[in-house]
Amino acid sequence: MSYFLEPYDYKKVLYYFEELTKIPHGSGNVKAISDYLVAFAEEQGVRYVQDEALNVVMFKDATPGYESAPAVMIQGHMDMVCEKNADSTHDFLTDALELRMVGDDLMANGTTLGGDDGVAVAYAMALIADKEAKHPALELVITTEEETGMDGAKALDMSGLKASYLINVDSEDEGVVLCSCAGGMRQTCTLPLERVAEQGVAVKLSLTGLFGGHSGAEIDKNRVNSVYAMTRVLFELRDRVEYSLLDFNGGLKDNAIPREAFATVVAESADAALLKKEIEELAAKYKEELASIEPGFSLTATVGAADTYNVLHPVSFEKLLFFLMQAPNGIQRMSGDIKGLVESSLNLGIFEVKENEAEFNFSLRSSSKTYKYFMRDKVEYLIDFLGGESATHSEYPAWEYRRESKLRELFREVYMDLYHSEPKMEAIHAGLECGLIAEKMPDLDMISIGPNMRDIHTPQEALNLPSTIRMYQFLEKLLERMKDHE
């Protein structure tokens, strides 16, 4: 049976990836894909373990001649970030992704693609299915809920694993070897709100068209957070015309930079036209200001009906606006050891004004454990001062740099032999499961690699197919050379 990606494929890597896109597998909805991997392991006749967290570990014996080579763990995660454009009707709980090609890049129609981290799953499946591959004993570890706190890796019992090397396939730059990553945590703040009845005309503000992106990998790209952009609109608008706030929300994932934000304000009927005009003037100002960094920026106002609305009490609105104007966001400190590396950052990824409270969901990342806690305390101090509350969860450790690494050196040797150029050895500000795995198996020598991807965690996510195949072929060669490193 033919399949969409067949013309680009090699050893069914893309076949397996395409099959994954047919199975809804957003974070929190991974039972079907976990069971799919179990069925695959049974079909291939390999030993496997599926635990209560729905992690799946598949084992493949060493090929003849590799019995004494160190065992290798290939690791990635099965869940994906579910983001879609505002006009998309896609249902991530039931619908297969709609694939399309743009040049050599694979994308989904109006949604995230799940290359992060479907590539790792497809690589693992292809390695198991390939009966001619040469490699040491393989432990193929596919975890759950990586995108929402790495809960699968936290729950994983690694006592039965024997690997000496780990190759994490959760990176997005071909030819780059990651050798450390930041730690992080989630922080949720709530602020109680009071409402009052007010007559007037509702005006809906829509701020769209921003790039967004991964809150770790793209935090240094100067991308605008839509929630803070809308906060600026509301702050500057109140000096131009009187209004009250009815609702305000933005962002869908705390580890993604929000691309869109929406607010509804209420003004007196006589001021509705003026309000719309002032918003259009602000939109023109911001459009010019952001032309070079956010060319798709759009701010529109739609005048609705006159009615009685339960708007925020003026004091509640002031507290909300004050918090958003003062709460830290984006890069907080650069690394003093590695040039160009972000050390610490925050991202307000999900924000919503509910009936009686506002909820703020932050993703905090840092290579410094102590500074990570300082950022947490800073946000907590601010919300406490305003009468709100703060709680943290889903904390994960940093993956610390290992000065001596046989695996890293082997990667370099194979890369030089194949491409006659030096690979890049880098650290990353994004979080990887390597830190949690290193806590459980401290002697494990590890690297993180992957093919070229861009704009992960956004509907513009693109997976370069030639790069995907090259990196798999490189992985084949790397495993084949393990025989020389007994």
C-alpha positions as CSV (number, residue, x, y, z in Angstrom):
1,M,0.0,0.0,0.0
2,S,1.4,3.4,-1.0
3,Y,1.5,6.3,1.5
4,F,1.9,10.1,1.2
5,L,5.6,10.2,2.2
6,E,6.7,7.1,0.3
7,P,8.6,9.1,-2.4
8,Y,10.9,10.6,0.3
9,D,11.3,7.6,2.5
10,Y,14.3,5.4,3.6
11,K,13.8,2.1,5.4
12,K,10.2,3.1,6.3
13,V,11.3,5.9,8.7
14,L,8.7,8.2,7.1
15,Y,6.1,5.5,6.8
16,Y,6.2,5.1,10.6
17,F,6.1,8.8,11.1
18,E,3.1,9.1,8.8
19,E,1.3,6.4,10.7
20,L,1.9,8.3,14.0
21,T,0.2,11.4,12.5
22,K,-3.0,9.3,12.1
23,I,-3.2,8.7,15.8
24,P,-4.2,11.6,18.1
25,H,-1.4,11.9,20.7
26,G,-1.4,15.2,22.4
27,S,-0.1,15.3,25.9
28,G,-2.7,13.7,28.2
29,N,-4.1,11.7,25.4
30,V,-1.4,9.0,24.7
31,K,-3.1,5.7,25.5
32,A,-3.8,5.0,21.8
33,I,-0.3,5.7,20.7
34,S,1.2,3.8,23.6
35,D,-0.9,0.7,22.7
36,Y,0.1,1.2,19.1
37,L,3.7,0.8,20.1
38,V,2.9,-2.3,22.1
39,A,1.1,-3.8,19.1
40,F,4.1,-3.0,17.0
41,A,6.6,-4.6,19.4
42,E,4.5,-7.8,19.5
43,E,4.3,-7.8,15.7
44,Q,8.0,-7.5,15.5
45,G,8.6,-10.2,18.1
46,V,10.7,-8.0,20.4
47,R,10.5,-7.9,24.2
48,Y,8.8,-4.8,25.6
49,V,7.5,-3.2,28.8
50,Q,4.5,-0.9,29.0
51,D,4.2,0.7,32.5
52,E,1.4,2.4,34.4
53,A,2.5,5.8,33.0
54,L,2.1,4.3,29.5
55,N,5.8,4.6,28.8
56,V,7.0,1.9,26.4
57,V,10.4,0.3,26.4
58,M,11.3,-2.0,23.5
59,F,14.4,-4.2,23.5
60,K,16.3,-5.4,20.5
61,D,19.2,-7.9,20.8
62,A,22.7,-7.1,19.6
63,T,23.4,-8.3,16.1
64,P,26.2,-10.9,15.6
65,G,29.6,-9.5,16.4
66,Y,28.2,-6.8,18.7
67,E,27.4,-8.9,21.7
68,S,30.2,-7.3,23.8
69,A,29.6,-3.7,22.7
70,P,28.0,-1.4,25.2
71,A,24.2,-1.3,25.1
72,V,22.7,1.8,23.7
73,M,19.5,3.6,24.7
74,I,17.6,5.5,22.0
75,Q,15.1,7.8,23.8
76,G,12.3,10.2,22.9
77,H,8.8,11.0,23.8
78,M,5.4,10.0,22.2
79,D,3.3,13.1,23.2
80,M,3.1,16.2,21.1
81,V,2.1,19.8,21.6
82,C,-1.4,20.5,20.2
83,E,-1.5,24.1,18.7
84,K,-3.7,25.2,15.8
85,N,-4.6,28.4,14.0
86,A,-7.7,30.2,15.2
87,D,-9.6,29.3,12.0
88,S,-8.7,25.6,12.2
89,T,-11.6,23.1,12.8
90,H,-9.1,20.3,13.6
91,D,-10.0,18.2,16.7
92,F,-6.8,16.9,18.3
93,L,-8.7,14.3,20.3
94,T,-10.2,12.5,17.2
95,D,-8.7,13.7,13.9
96,A,-5.6,12.6,12.0
97,L,-3.2,15.4,11.0
98,E,-3.5,16.7,7.5
99,L,0.0,16.5,6.0
100,R,1.4,18.8,3.3
101,M,4.7,19.4,1.6
102,V,6.3,22.9,1.3
103,G,9.5,22.3,-0.7
104,D,11.4,19.7,1.2
105,D,9.6,20.5,4.5
106,L,6.7,18.4,5.9
107,M,4.0,20.5,7.6
108,A,0.5,20.0,8.9
109,N,-2.5,21.9,7.7
110,G,-3.1,24.6,10.3
111,T,-1.8,22.6,13.2
112,T,1.4,21.5,14.9
113,L,3.0,18.5,13.2
114,G,4.4,16.5,16.1
115,G,7.9,16.2,14.6
116,D,8.7,17.0,18.2
117,D,9.0,14.1,19.0
118,G,7.5,11.8,16.5
119,V,10.9,11.6,14.8
120,A,12.3,9.7,17.8
121,V,9.4,7.3,17.8
122,A,9.8,6.7,14.0
123,Y,13.5,6.2,14.3
124,A,13.0,3.6,17.1
125,M,10.4,1.7,15.1
126,A,12.6,1.7,11.9
127,L,15.6,0.4,13.9
128,I,13.5,-2.5,15.3
129,A,12.0,-3.3,11.9
130,D,15.3,-3.4,10.1
131,K,16.6,-6.9,10.3
132,E,19.8,-6.0,8.4
133,A,21.0,-3.2,10.7
134,K,24.2,-3.7,12.7
135,H,24.2,-2.5,16.2
136,P,24.8,-3.3,19.9
137,A,21.9,-4.3,22.2
138,L,19.3,-1.5,21.9
139,E,16.9,-0.2,24.6
140,L,14.3,2.0,22.9
141,V,12.7,4.2,25.5
142,I,9.6,6.2,24.5
143,T,8.1,8.2,27.3
144,T,4.9,10.1,27.9
145,E,3.8,13.6,29.0
146,E,7.2,15.2,28.2
147,E,5.6,18.4,27.0
148,T,3.6,18.9,30.2
149,G,6.2,18.2,32.9
150,M,8.2,15.1,31.9
151,D,5.9,12.9,34.1
152,G,6.6,9.8,32.0
153,A,10.4,10.1,32.6
154,K,9.8,10.7,36.3
155,A,7.7,7.6,36.6
156,L,10.0,5.4,34.5
157,D,11.6,2.5,36.3
158,M,15.1,2.2,34.9
159,S,16.4,-0.5,37.2
160,G,16.2,-3.1,34.4
161,L,18.0,-1.0,31.8
162,K,21.6,-1.8,31.1
163,A,22.7,0.9,28.6
164,S,26.0,2.6,28.8
165,Y,25.2,5.2,26.2
166,L,22.0,7.2,25.6
167,I,21.1,8.9,22.4
168,N,18.2,11.3,23.0
169,V,16.4,12.2,19.7
170,D,14.6,15.4,20.7
171,S,16.7,18.1,19.1
172,E,16.1,20.3,16.1
173,D,19.4,21.0,14.4
174,E,21.3,18.6,12.2
175,G,25.0,18.5,12.9
176,V,24.5,19.9,16.4
177,V,25.3,17.7,19.4
178,L,23.6,18.9,22.6
179,C,25.5,18.0,25.7
180,S,23.5,19.9,28.5
181,C,20.2,21.6,29.0
182,A,18.3,23.8,31.4
183,G,16.1,22.6,34.3
184,G,12.7,24.0,34.9
185,M,9.3,24.1,36.5
186,R,5.8,25.3,36.0
187,Q,4.3,28.0,38.1
188,T,0.5,28.7,38.4
189,C,-0.7,32.0,39.9
190,T,-4.3,33.0,40.6
191,L,-5.7,36.4,41.4
192,P,-9.2,36.8,42.9
193,L,-11.5,39.2,40.9
194,E,-14.7,41.0,41.7
195,R,-17.3,42.0,39.1
196,V,-19.9,44.7,38.8
197,A,-22.8,45.2,36.4
198,E,-22.3,47.9,33.8
199,Q,-24.3,49.0,30.8
200,G,-22.5,49.7,27.6
201,V,-21.2,48.4,24.2
202,A,-18.9,45.4,24.1
203,V,-15.8,45.8,21.8
204,K,-13.8,42.6,21.1
205,L,-10.0,43.0,20.6
206,S,-8.1,40.4,18.6
207,L,-4.3,40.3,18.6
208,T,-3.1,37.6,16.1
209,G,-0.4,36.8,13.6
210,L,2.6,36.5,16.0
211,F,5.3,33.8,15.4
212,G,5.1,32.2,18.9
213,G,7.3,29.2,19.3
214,H,9.0,27.0,21.8
215,S,9.5,28.8,25.1
216,G,13.0,27.4,25.4
217,A,14.4,27.0,21.9
218,E,12.9,30.3,20.6
219,I,13.1,32.4,23.7
220,D,16.2,34.2,22.3
221,K,14.5,35.0,19.0
222,N,12.9,38.3,20.2
223,R,9.4,37.0,19.6
224,V,6.6,38.9,21.1
225,N,4.3,37.3,23.8
226,S,0.7,38.1,22.7
227,V,-0.5,38.3,26.3
228,Y,2.0,41.0,27.2
229,A,1.3,42.7,23.8
230,M,-2.4,42.9,24.6
231,T,-1.6,44.1,28.1
232,R,0.2,47.0,26.6
233,V,-2.8,47.8,24.4
234,L,-5.1,47.9,27.5
235,F,-2.6,50.0,29.4
236,E,-2.2,52.6,26.7
237,L,-5.9,52.5,25.7
238,R,-7.1,53.7,29.1
239,D,-5.4,57.1,28.7
240,R,-7.4,57.6,25.5
241,V,-10.9,56.5,26.4
242,E,-12.8,55.2,29.4
243,Y,-13.7,51.5,29.4
244,S,-14.0,48.4,31.6
245,L,-12.6,44.9,31.0
246,L,-15.0,42.0,30.5
247,D,-12.6,39.2,29.6
248,F,-9.0,38.6,28.5
249,N,-7.2,35.4,27.5
250,G,-4.2,34.2,25.5
251,G,-2.0,31.2,25.0
252,L,-2.7,27.5,25.0
253,K,0.5,25.9,26.3
254,D,2.7,27.1,29.1
255,N,5.8,25.9,27.2
256,A,4.8,27.8,24.0
257,I,5.2,31.5,23.4
258,P,1.6,32.7,22.9
259,R,0.7,33.8,19.4
260,E,-2.8,35.2,20.0
261,A,-4.7,37.1,22.7
262,F,-8.2,38.2,22.9
263,A,-9.9,40.8,25.2
264,T,-13.4,42.3,25.4
265,V,-13.9,45.7,26.8
266,V,-17.1,47.6,27.6
267,A,-17.5,51.4,26.9
268,E,-20.4,53.8,26.9
269,S,-22.4,53.7,23.7
270,A,-21.2,57.2,22.8
271,D,-17.6,56.1,23.1
272,A,-17.7,52.9,21.1
273,A,-16.7,54.5,17.8
274,L,-13.9,56.4,19.5
275,L,-12.7,53.3,21.2
276,K,-12.5,51.4,17.9
277,K,-10.7,54.4,16.3
278,E,-8.1,54.5,19.1
279,I,-7.5,50.8,18.9
280,E,-6.9,51.1,15.1
281,E,-4.4,53.9,15.8
282,L,-2.6,51.8,18.3
283,A,-2.6,48.9,15.9
284,A,-0.9,51.1,13.2
285,K,1.7,52.2,15.7
286,Y,2.5,48.6,16.9
287,K,2.5,47.3,13.3
288,E,5.3,49.8,12.4
289,E,7.2,49.2,15.6
290,L,7.2,45.4,15.1
291,A,7.6,45.3,11.4
292,S,11.0,43.7,11.5
293,I,10.4,41.1,14.2
294,E,6.7,40.3,14.0
295,P,5.6,41.2,10.4
296,G,2.3,39.2,10.8
297,F,1.2,41.3,13.8
298,S,-2.5,42.2,13.6
299,L,-4.8,44.0,16.1
300,T,-8.4,44.5,15.3
301,A,-11.5,45.7,17.1
302,T,-15.1,44.5,16.5
303,V,-18.0,46.5,18.0
304,G,-20.7,44.3,19.4
305,A,-24.1,44.9,21.1
306,A,-25.2,47.2,23.8
307,D,-26.2,45.4,27.0
308,T,-25.6,45.0,30.7
309,Y,-22.3,43.2,31.3
310,N,-20.6,41.9,34.5
311,V,-17.2,43.7,34.0
312,L,-14.2,43.6,36.3
313,H,-14.5,45.9,39.3
314,P,-12.1,48.9,38.8
315,V,-9.8,47.7,41.7
316,S,-9.7,44.2,40.3
317,F,-8.8,45.5,36.9
318,E,-6.0,47.7,38.3
319,K,-4.5,44.7,40.2
320,L,-4.7,42.5,37.1
321,L,-3.1,45.2,34.9
322,F,-0.4,45.9,37.5
323,F,0.5,42.2,37.7
324,L,0.8,41.9,33.9
325,M,2.8,45.1,33.6
326,Q,5.2,44.1,36.3
327,A,5.5,40.3,36.0
328,P,8.8,39.2,34.5
329,N,8.8,37.5,31.1
330,G,11.3,36.3,28.5
331,I,15.1,36.2,29.1
332,Q,16.1,37.0,32.6
333,R,19.8,36.3,32.5
334,M,22.4,35.1,30.0
335,S,25.0,32.4,30.7
336,G,28.3,33.7,32.0
337,D,30.1,30.5,30.9
338,I,28.7,29.8,27.4
339,K,28.5,32.7,25.0
340,G,25.1,33.3,23.5
341,L,23.3,30.8,25.8
342,V,20.2,31.9,27.7
343,E,20.7,30.9,31.4
344,S,17.3,31.8,32.8
345,S,13.9,32.7,31.4
346,L,10.2,32.8,32.1
347,N,7.3,32.4,29.7
348,L,3.7,33.3,30.5
349,G,2.2,30.7,28.2
350,I,-1.4,30.5,29.3
351,F,-3.5,33.3,30.7
352,E,-7.2,33.5,31.3
353,V,-9.6,35.9,33.1
354,K,-12.3,33.6,34.5
355,E,-15.5,34.6,36.3
356,N,-14.0,35.2,39.7
357,E,-10.3,34.9,39.2
358,A,-7.4,35.3,36.8
359,E,-5.1,32.4,36.2
360,F,-1.5,32.7,35.0
361,N,0.6,29.7,33.9
362,F,4.4,30.3,33.6
363,S,7.2,28.0,32.4
364,L,10.4,28.8,34.2
365,R,13.8,27.5,32.8
366,S,17.3,27.9,34.2
367,S,20.7,26.3,34.1
368,S,21.1,27.6,37.7
369,K,18.9,25.9,40.3
370,T,19.2,28.8,42.7
371,Y,18.3,31.4,40.1
372,K,15.3,29.3,39.0
373,Y,14.0,29.5,42.6
374,F,14.7,33.2,42.7
375,M,12.5,33.7,39.6
376,R,9.8,31.6,41.2
377,D,10.0,33.7,44.4
378,K,9.9,37.0,42.5
379,V,6.6,36.0,40.8
380,E,5.2,34.6,44.0
381,Y,6.1,37.8,45.9
382,L,4.2,40.0,43.3
383,I,1.1,37.9,43.3
384,D,1.0,37.6,47.1
385,F,1.3,41.4,47.4
386,L,-1.8,41.7,45.2
387,G,-3.8,39.2,47.2
388,G,-3.3,36.2,45.0
389,E,-1.7,32.8,45.3
390,S,1.1,30.8,43.7
391,A,1.9,27.1,43.3
392,T,4.7,25.3,41.5
393,H,4.7,21.8,39.9
394,S,6.3,19.7,37.2
395,E,9.9,20.5,38.2
396,Y,12.7,18.8,36.4
397,P,16.5,19.1,36.8
398,A,19.1,20.5,34.5
399,W,21.3,18.1,32.5
400,E,24.8,19.1,33.5
401,Y,27.7,19.1,31.0
402,R,30.1,16.1,31.2
403,R,33.6,17.1,30.3
404,E,34.6,13.6,29.2
405,S,32.3,11.7,26.9
406,K,33.2,8.7,24.7
407,L,29.9,8.9,23.0
408,R,30.4,12.6,22.1
409,E,33.8,11.8,20.7
410,L,32.5,8.9,18.7
411,F,29.8,11.1,17.3
412,R,32.5,13.6,16.2
413,E,34.6,10.9,14.6
414,V,31.7,9.5,12.5
415,Y,30.5,13.0,11.6
416,M,34.0,14.0,10.4
417,D,34.3,10.8,8.4
418,L,30.9,11.3,6.7
419,Y,30.8,15.1,6.2
420,H,34.4,16.2,6.6
421,S,33.5,19.0,8.9
422,E,33.2,19.5,12.7
423,P,29.9,19.1,14.3
424,K,28.8,21.7,16.8
425,M,28.8,20.9,20.5
426,E,26.2,23.0,22.2
427,A,24.1,23.5,25.3
428,I,20.4,24.3,25.0
429,H,18.0,26.4,27.1
430,A,15.1,24.1,26.5
431,G,14.5,21.2,28.9
432,L,15.2,17.6,27.9
433,E,14.5,14.4,29.7
434,C,18.2,13.8,29.9
435,G,18.4,15.5,33.2
436,L,15.8,13.2,34.8
437,I,17.4,10.1,33.2
438,A,20.8,11.2,34.5
439,E,19.5,11.3,38.0
440,K,18.4,7.7,37.7
441,M,21.4,6.4,35.8
442,P,24.3,8.8,36.7
443,D,26.9,6.8,34.8
444,L,25.0,7.0,31.5
445,D,27.0,8.8,28.8
446,M,24.5,10.8,26.7
447,I,24.0,13.2,23.8
448,S,20.9,14.7,22.1
449,I,20.5,14.9,18.4
450,G,17.8,15.4,15.8
451,P,17.1,16.5,12.2
452,N,16.3,20.1,11.1
453,M,13.0,21.3,12.4
454,R,11.7,24.8,12.8
455,D,8.8,26.6,14.6
456,I,8.0,23.6,16.8
457,H,5.0,24.1,19.2
458,T,3.3,26.3,16.5
459,P,1.2,25.6,13.4
460,Q,4.2,26.6,11.3
461,E,6.1,23.6,12.6
462,A,8.2,22.2,9.7
463,L,10.2,19.0,9.5
464,N,12.9,18.8,6.8
465,L,12.6,15.4,5.2
466,P,16.1,15.1,3.6
467,S,17.6,16.1,7.0
468,T,15.4,13.5,8.7
469,I,16.7,10.8,6.5
470,R,20.3,11.9,6.7
471,M,20.2,11.9,10.5
472,Y,18.7,8.4,10.5
473,Q,21.5,7.2,8.2
474,F,24.0,8.9,10.5
475,L,22.4,7.1,13.5
476,E,22.9,3.8,11.6
477,K,26.6,4.5,11.1
478,L,27.0,5.6,14.7
479,L,25.5,2.4,16.0
480,E,27.5,0.3,13.5
481,R,30.8,1.9,14.8
482,M,29.9,0.9,18.3
483,K,31.6,-2.4,17.7
484,D,35.0,-0.6,17.8
485,H,34.2,0.8,21.2
486,E,33.8,-2.3,23.3
